Amino acid sequence: MELATFGAVLGFAITFEQQLGTFCRTLQGSASGEPSGRLAQAVEAAQKREKLLERVRRENVAEMILEPISGFRSEDYTLGDVPGAGASPEALAGAWHRAEQTAVSFYTLGAQKLPIPEVKRIFERLAKEHERLMS
Amino acid sequence: MTLKKLRNYINGDWVDSQSSQEFEILNPATGEALALEPLSTPDEASLAVEAAQAAFAEWRHTPPITRSRYMFRLKEAMEDAFEEISEIVTKENGKTLDEARGEVRRAIENVEVATGIPSLLMGYNAEDVAQGIDEEALRQPVGVFTMIAPFNFPAMVPFWFLPYAIACGNTFVLKPSPQTPLAANRLYEILDEVMLPPGVVNLVNGTRDVADRLMDHPLVKGVSFVGSTRTARHIYAYSAAHGKRVQAQGGAKNALVVMPDADLPRTVQAIMTSACGCAGERCLAGSNLLCVGGVDREIVPMLKAAFASLRVGYGLDPTTQMGPVISAEAKQKIINYINGAIADGATALVDGREIVVPGYEKGFFVGPTLLDNVTPAMTIAKEEVFGPVLSIIRVADLREAIDVIHGNPHGNATSIFTSSGASAREFKYWVACGNVGINIGIAAPMAMFPFGGMKDSFFGSLHGQGRDGIEFYTDRKVVITRWF
């Protein structure tokens, strides 16, 4: 789907965080020890980001800035498959890394596409947050 | 499926209308019926006014800080229901979900401003106006106010008035638009959840009979209206004849002036929003594009491409950039205007008359329409179309552009696009319009500013929103004191 409007971008961001939370929860089911704890935190963080994005959408949609957005598609930001049961810790870590990398790419481009300073700032911040989660 | 029949909200209760007359509220994108609107009777309007009057004495006596807390609760409740209200607006009005969200945001912003009522209501005083004599000016609430709402902003426009009216200590009766009453009805459910004292806010669904009673009822102190110029003029005259204070916002014919030094890519985006946002069904929509000094050679091809590429569809689809107009009648009226313009000599560079949206064949869609070779004398350049139609008019210089704007009886809004401070200043200084944009497509005042309007676009003296709202909803009492 083309993310051609403010609502489409923010709606996708909210859905993306929901999916990422589910993705991390599924990964957590196959993980143990310290990685499992980190994934639990990632699930919680995704839920917080979802709430944040809902608020950002509510507070920043103003009719004077409903200008079309181009060159931004949701298909470019799909999360990969979750490794099956018995996957190695490296495979789990790799899947999570790729998911966070997808998030970084989405928020980085989103910040460039949305002309609203407050939303741009939040997207930049979320890109950084996802980048930190990769390290 | 049985359609829900709307009820009136009177004295803190939802009550069925006694009227047997009703009609269907349609989703303009799908043509499906959403609910049944009762045509309430004048007596039901009187009941609402009487309930409001009965509630007034205690409500005006409630400390402003307490009334402010109701506003905070109202804001929170509206935030919680934000997406739901936005979807209702899209379904009943047709605008895109983003536009609906923008509208609900604006409604909430008015509640936010009204939370400041303890400060906004303050008067002023002076000691020793004469030896040992002090003088003070107080603001006091007035009584029952009513609002007659339009279809195009069913959530926002009532909230240009309601929060200020009740925060000031008045009571309120709303008649929503019969075409789009659902958002207002949902907002009243939220007002009910906020648990305002019974009678402080009331809602009566209906049409002209209800409006007339609200305007001529002896207990009503003031009337607010937003709609067409013809109706605004009637409301102003009729209400004033019955001793009411009135603020009646009428129609518009807004010009967008593009100077040769404008930033054209950004100007085109702003023009698109202005002309096609909300399918052109707003009183701030730009409808005449005044191209100054040959700028048309560059901007017209850009606009043509932008108009042609706009995605028209159902507002709930997130890829949609423009929704339908409100009704089959509105669609036909817009098409008639386009037909008339072409007969008068205009050229359709982009023609939206025949648009068909797959899957929504029953919807009331008009595509973006760009008309060239329009002259100020043509009907299309003079009358409010209330649709996604932009007329290109060429002028030699800024002075001529201002003359063209002044040649129209409306004075609601206008914008200039320029990188010259001198041109911008000359424009804002001279132009006789109530809302002026400089490099802004839709010059929509925020809640803390009055929504302007001049000439045939406004009848009254105090506008909606902001300081004007506080003034409209209060009387000033001067007290001169000497103690022996």
Interface residues (C-beta under 8 A of the other chain):
Chain A: M1 E2 A4 T5 F6 G7 A8 G11 R57 R58 E59 V61 A62 E63 M64 I65 L66 E67 P68
Chain B: E79 F82 T96 L97 D98 E99 R101 G102 E103 R105 R106 Q269 A270 M272 T273 G277 C278 L310 R311 P318 T319 T320 Q321 I440 G441 I442 A444
